[in-house]
């Protein structure tokens, strides 16, 4: 028996088949005797009717102005997707015999401060979440959204539902926070680009943060920072299989772990930055080979600034259309190191 926060991303709630698999995860954990809190993202990606980008697109024909008022409107609109997901998931669970209660950022006590669109979670008053849990029901909490000091809704950055889940887990003292996505853990490269890239059994918080902050989209970078601060054990798992996933914890990587941590990419318009991230002290050979492979494809070392600088990583700039090919070339050069 364990106390687990289960977070389900957009692909896990996007359609009836995915939602069925998600519901089974919740029901199986409950059947095993676990206490479960669910955190959900908005359903699907741009083009899906309730995805965050689709909702924000409704504002484009009639701009609401600029400055603070614009941020307020956009964040309130963006938060609607998670509210819809929480209501739907709670309703589906209850209809199947598992009583569930949807909770927004207000009722879940998730507070944040900072700019609209990129606020940082400051604390969570989990009394309401625990009251629902103690009643025998499953709290279904909206991710991504939080309450600002002035009582308004703010959002906490794209991918922020991961951080919402870790924050709830931290303040509620959960045994694990399980981040369910569409891949079975953290791989050394995006498995949709490099199918042979191995998945990692575990990572320390610092390594996970370095991967996420360089573009590995499997986990929000702030969730790794928050996890480290509170010692929350995070498991990155797949909604679509039964694997154990990747455990992110304070335990350092073993001395014989591979030198390569991962290859990640970020696209910005027509450009892309592809980064190779290594274990500290093990980077020399990896970065040498990566540089040779990138040069052979005409990619230059990027001037991307890191704060603080990371001596065990290197980034290369290329056209966005060439990013996948560069990732594959870099993996071919350093993936076995």
Rosetta blueprint (number, residue, H / E / L):
1 X L
2 X L
3 X E
4 X E
5 X E
6 X E
7 X E
8 X E
9 X L
10 X H
11 X H
12 X H
13 X L
14 X L
15 X L
16 X H
17 X H
18 X H
19 X H
20 X H
21 X H
22 X H
23 X H
24 X H
25 X H
26 X H
27 X H
28 X H
29 X H
30 X H
31 X H
32 X L
33 X L
34 X L
35 X E
36 X E
37 X E
38 X E
39 X E
40 X E
41 X L
42 X L
43 X L
44 X L
45 X L
46 X L
47 X L
48 X L
49 X L
50 X L
51 X L
52 X H
53 X H
54 X H
55 X H
56 X H
57 X H
58 X L
59 X L
60 X L
61 X L
62 X L
63 X L
64 X L
65 X L
66 X L
67 X L
68 X H
69 X H
70 X H
71 X H
72 X H
73 X H
74 X H
75 X H
76 X H
77 X H
78 X H
79 X L
80 X H
81 X H
82 X H
83 X H
84 X H
85 X H
86 X H
87 X H
88 X H
89 X H
90 X H
91 X H
92 X H
93 X H
94 X H
95 X H
96 X L
97 X L
98 X L
99 X L
100 X E
101 X E
102 X E
103 X E
104 X L
105 X H
106 X H
107 X H
108 X H
109 X L
110 X E
111 X E
112 X E
113 X E
114 X L
115 X L
116 X L
117 X L
118 X L
119 X L
120 X E
121 X E
122 X E
123 X E
124 X E
125 X L
126 X L
127 X H
128 X H
129 X H
130 X H
131 X H
132 X H
133 X H
134 X H
135 X L
136 X L
137 X L
138 X E
139 X E
140 X E
141 X E
142 X E
143 X L
144 X L
145 X E
146 X E
147 X E
148 X L
149 X L
150 X L
151 X L
152 X L
153 X E
154 X E
155 X E
156 X L
157 X L
158 X L
159 X L
160 X H
161 X H
162 X H
163 X H
164 X H
165 X H
166 X H
167 X H
168 X H
169 X H
170 X H
171 X H
172 X H
173 X L
174 X L
175 X L
176 X E
177 X E
178 X E
179 X E
180 X E
181 X E
182 X L
183 X L
184 X L
185 X L
186 X L
187 X E
188 X L
189 X L
190 X L
191 X L
192 X L
193 X L
194 X L
195 X L
196 X L
197 X L
198 X L
199 X E
200 X L
201 X L
202 X E
203 X E
204 X E
205 X H
206 X H
207 X H
208 X H
209 X H
210 X H
211 X H
212 X H
213 X H
214 X L
215 X L
216 X L
217 X L
218 X L
219 X L
220 X L
221 X H
222 X H
223 X H
224 X H
225 X H
226 X H
227 X H
228 X H
229 X H
230 X H
231 X L
232 X L
233 X L
234 X E
235 X E
236 X E
237 X E
238 X E
239 X L
240 X L
241 X L
242 X L
243 X L
244 X L
245 X L
246 X E
247 X E
248 X E
249 X E
250 X L
251 X L
252 X L
253 X L
254 X L
255 X L
256 X L
257 X L
258 X L
259 X L
260 X E
261 X E
262 X E
263 X E
264 X E
265 X E
266 X E
267 X E
268 X E
269 X L
270 X L
271 X E
272 X E
273 X E
274 X E
275 X E
276 X E
277 X E
278 X E
279 X L
280 X L
281 X L
282 X L
283 X L
284 X H
285 X H
286 X H
287 X H
288 X H
289 X H
290 X H
291 X H
292 X H
293 X H
294 X H
295 X H
296 X H
297 X L
298 X L
299 X L
300 X E
301 X E
302 X L
303 X L
304 X L
305 X L
306 X L
307 X L
308 X L
309 X L
310 X L
311 X L
312 X L
313 X E
314 X E
315 X E
316 X E
317 X E
318 X E
319 X E
320 X H
321 X H
322 X H
323 X H
324 X H
325 X H
326 X H
327 X H
328 X H
329 X H
330 X H
331 X H
332 X H
333 X H
334 X H
335 X L
336 X L
337 X L
